[in-house]
Amino acid sequence: MRAARTQYSPLTPEERLFAEQNHYLVDQFLYWNRLQWDDWYDVVIFRYLLSVKKWLQRADLHKYKFSTIVRQDLRSAVGYEREKQSREIQTISLEEIIPGTDGVTYMDTITADNLDYINYGEEDMDISYNVKLPPKGIRGGMKPKGDDVIALENFISAKSHKNMSIGYDSTEEAKKRTSALQAYKRKWKLQEEIDIYRIDSTVYVVKNKGGKKA
């Protein structure tokens, strides 16, 4: 008889602790399979959380190592995502050269009657003139730090804090800011000092101590 499929629901305190203690398996899986963290973390993390629930709810799985269950589940998640991506319609640039032609681009094949249907990007731009210029210090692509990055810096410097959570208005915003926080972590070589992961619209940061969670 096939076992009932584990459904995702918010983690219990026991599940959350177990997930934090074994989260290194996710990073390990991505590293061993040469999968870019920014591209694949969101794909595998929810399957990992389901693995946690499944392991704790089903005693029959305890004859296997938890790491074995995780690797199997994450491989399945990656395979499903790759299959899904292969079915998606691929976008191309109108300036791209058509294969097998002598420099003919897709734009060259568009007739005058169809030019009105091309979106040249005007609707995505807000053009203004004679505006007040920003200070010189933030020109050239320099961006001010986000509040969450500032909070992360304060958290790292505070010896009394072992972990922190940052809640965002939406899961999409949390995904974007997780990438920013991970970039900050890599830039300052904090891989051994902190662990950052996201669950829904909340990002969690945990200090490491001696290779283990503090």
C-alpha positions as CSV (number, residue, x, y, z in Angstrom):
1,M,0.0,0.0,0.0
2,R,1.4,3.4,-1.0
3,A,2.1,5.7,1.9
4,A,0.1,9.0,2.0
5,R,2.0,12.0,0.6
6,T,3.4,14.4,3.2
7,Q,1.7,17.8,2.9
8,Y,3.5,21.0,3.7
9,S,2.4,23.0,6.7
10,P,4.2,25.3,9.1
11,L,7.0,23.6,11.0
12,T,6.4,22.6,14.5
13,P,9.1,23.6,17.1
14,E,10.5,20.1,16.9
15,E,10.6,20.1,13.1
16,R,12.1,23.6,13.0
17,L,14.9,22.6,15.3
18,F,15.6,19.4,13.3
19,A,15.6,21.4,10.0
20,E,18.1,23.9,11.4
21,Q,20.4,21.2,12.7
22,N,20.5,19.4,9.3
23,H,20.3,22.4,7.0
24,Y,23.9,21.8,6.0
25,L,22.7,18.9,3.9
26,V,21.0,21.4,1.5
27,D,24.2,23.3,1.0
28,Q,26.1,20.1,0.7
29,F,23.8,18.8,-2.0
30,L,24.0,22.0,-4.1
31,Y,27.8,21.9,-3.8
32,W,28.3,18.3,-4.7
33,N,26.0,18.6,-7.7
34,R,27.5,21.9,-8.9
35,L,24.2,23.7,-8.7
36,Q,24.3,27.5,-8.3
37,W,22.9,28.5,-4.9
38,D,21.0,31.5,-6.2
39,D,19.4,29.5,-9.0
40,W,18.5,26.3,-7.1
41,Y,18.1,27.0,-3.4
42,D,14.4,28.0,-3.7
43,V,13.8,24.8,-5.8
44,V,15.2,22.4,-3.2
45,I,14.4,24.1,0.2
46,F,10.7,23.3,0.2
47,R,11.3,19.7,-0.7
48,Y,13.9,19.6,2.1
49,L,11.3,20.8,4.6
50,L,8.9,18.1,3.4
51,S,11.7,15.6,3.9
52,V,12.0,16.8,7.5
53,K,8.3,16.4,8.1
54,K,8.2,13.0,6.4
55,W,11.2,11.7,8.4
56,L,9.7,12.8,11.8
57,Q,6.2,11.6,11.0
58,R,7.1,8.2,9.5
59,A,9.0,5.8,11.8
60,D,9.3,3.3,9.0
61,L,11.9,5.6,7.3
62,H,14.2,5.5,10.3
63,K,15.9,2.4,8.9
64,Y,17.5,4.8,6.4
65,K,19.8,7.7,7.2
66,F,18.1,11.1,7.0
67,S,20.8,12.3,4.7
68,T,19.9,9.4,2.3
69,I,16.2,10.5,2.3
70,V,17.2,14.1,1.7
71,R,19.5,13.4,-1.2
72,Q,16.8,11.3,-2.9
73,D,14.1,13.9,-2.4
74,L,16.3,16.8,-3.6
75,R,17.4,14.9,-6.7
76,S,13.7,14.4,-7.5
77,A,13.0,18.1,-7.0
78,V,15.8,19.1,-9.3
79,G,14.8,16.6,-12.0
80,Y,11.2,17.8,-11.9
81,E,12.3,21.5,-12.2
82,R,14.5,20.7,-15.1
83,E,11.7,18.8,-16.9
84,K,9.4,21.8,-16.3
85,Q,11.9,24.3,-17.6
86,S,12.4,22.2,-20.8
87,R,8.6,22.5,-21.5
88,E,8.6,26.3,-21.1
89,I,8.6,28.5,-24.2
90,Q,12.1,30.1,-24.6
91,T,12.3,33.8,-25.3
92,I,14.7,35.2,-27.8
93,S,16.0,38.6,-28.7
94,L,14.9,40.3,-31.9
95,E,18.5,41.2,-32.5
96,E,19.6,37.5,-32.4
97,I,20.8,36.1,-35.6
98,I,18.6,33.3,-37.1
99,P,20.6,30.0,-37.2
100,G,21.6,29.0,-40.8
101,T,21.3,32.5,-42.2
102,D,23.9,35.0,-43.3
103,G,23.5,37.4,-40.5
104,V,19.7,37.8,-40.7
105,T,18.1,38.7,-37.4
106,Y,14.6,38.1,-36.3
107,M,13.9,41.8,-36.4
108,D,14.7,41.7,-40.2
109,T,11.8,39.3,-40.7
110,I,9.2,41.6,-39.1
111,T,7.0,43.4,-41.6
112,A,6.1,47.1,-41.3
113,D,2.5,46.1,-40.4
114,N,3.7,44.3,-37.2
115,L,6.0,47.0,-35.9
116,D,3.2,48.5,-33.8
117,Y,3.0,45.3,-31.8
118,I,6.6,45.4,-30.6
119,N,7.2,46.6,-27.1
120,Y,10.4,48.7,-27.2
121,G,10.4,49.1,-23.4
122,E,8.8,52.6,-23.2
123,E,6.2,51.5,-20.7
124,D,8.9,50.2,-18.3
125,M,10.8,53.5,-18.2
126,D,10.0,56.7,-16.3
127,I,11.8,59.5,-18.2
128,S,12.1,63.0,-16.6
129,Y,14.2,66.1,-17.4
130,N,15.9,68.8,-15.3
131,V,15.6,66.7,-12.2
132,K,17.5,67.2,-9.0
133,L,20.7,65.1,-9.2
134,P,21.6,62.7,-6.4
135,P,24.8,63.3,-4.4
136,K,28.0,62.2,-6.1
137,G,28.6,59.5,-3.6
138,I,25.8,57.3,-4.8
139,R,26.4,57.7,-8.5
140,G,27.8,54.9,-10.7
141,G,25.6,52.1,-9.5
142,M,26.3,52.4,-5.8
143,K,23.2,51.5,-3.8
144,P,22.5,52.3,-0.2
145,K,22.3,49.4,2.2
146,G,18.9,47.9,2.9
147,D,17.5,47.9,6.4
148,D,17.9,44.1,6.5
149,V,21.6,44.3,5.6
150,I,22.1,46.8,8.3
151,A,20.2,44.6,10.7
152,L,22.4,41.7,9.7
153,E,25.6,43.7,10.3
154,N,24.3,44.6,13.8
155,F,23.4,41.0,14.5
156,I,26.8,39.7,13.5
157,S,28.6,42.3,15.8
158,A,26.2,41.5,18.8
159,K,27.8,38.7,20.8
160,S,24.6,38.1,22.8
161,H,22.4,37.2,19.8
162,K,22.5,33.6,18.4
163,N,19.9,33.9,15.7
164,M,17.5,36.3,14.1
165,S,14.5,36.3,11.8
166,I,13.4,39.0,9.2
167,G,9.8,39.0,8.0
168,Y,8.9,40.5,4.6
169,D,5.6,41.5,3.1
170,S,5.6,38.7,0.6
171,T,7.4,35.5,-0.3
172,E,8.7,37.1,-3.6
173,E,10.2,39.9,-1.7
174,A,11.8,37.5,0.8
175,K,13.3,35.5,-2.1
176,K,14.9,38.7,-3.5
177,R,16.3,39.8,-0.2
178,T,17.6,36.3,0.6
179,S,19.7,36.6,-2.5
180,A,21.0,40.0,-1.3
181,L,21.8,38.7,2.1
182,Q,23.6,35.7,0.7
183,A,25.6,37.9,-1.6
184,Y,26.6,40.0,1.5
185,K,27.6,36.7,3.2
186,R,29.8,35.7,0.3
187,K,31.3,39.1,-0.2
188,W,32.6,39.3,3.4
189,K,33.4,35.5,3.5
190,L,31.0,34.8,6.3
191,Q,30.2,31.2,5.2
192,E,31.6,29.7,8.3
193,E,30.1,32.3,10.7
194,I,26.4,32.4,9.7
195,D,23.8,30.3,8.0
196,I,21.0,32.0,6.1
197,Y,17.8,30.3,4.8
198,R,14.2,31.3,4.0
199,I,10.9,29.7,4.9
200,D,7.9,31.4,3.1
201,S,8.2,35.2,3.7
202,T,10.6,34.9,6.6
203,V,14.4,34.8,6.4
204,Y,16.3,33.2,9.3
205,V,20.0,33.8,10.2
206,V,21.8,31.5,12.6
207,K,25.3,32.0,14.0
208,N,27.7,29.1,13.7
209,K,30.2,28.2,16.4
210,G,33.0,25.7,15.8
211,G,31.2,24.4,12.7
212,K,27.9,23.9,14.5
213,K,24.9,26.2,15.2
214,A,25.6,28.4,18.2
